[in-house]
Amino acid sequence: MNKLPLVQFHHLNPKLKKNTWYRLRDLANIEKIKQILKKERCKALCANCHGLTSDKILKKYRHEILSKYLLDPE
């Protein structure tokens, strides 16, 4: 079973993003794909983690959410 669809690539610097997985997946050369992902400064994340990392609202209110719902002993 192919697990690659479960992986998403997070660009650490969105300005470097030039490719999408849909464009890269059709390349036959895995070394070429690795070079592109390295050049675009990508990290492989599961879909859930990528969504959380990319969510602007979560980033803005992260401290409030974590302190109220995860760190509060009550």
Buried (B, 14 or more C-beta within 10 A) or exposed (E): EEEEEEEBBBBEEEEEBEBEBEEBEEEEEEEEBEEBBEEBBBEEBEEEEBEEBBEEEEEEEEEEEEEEEEEEEE
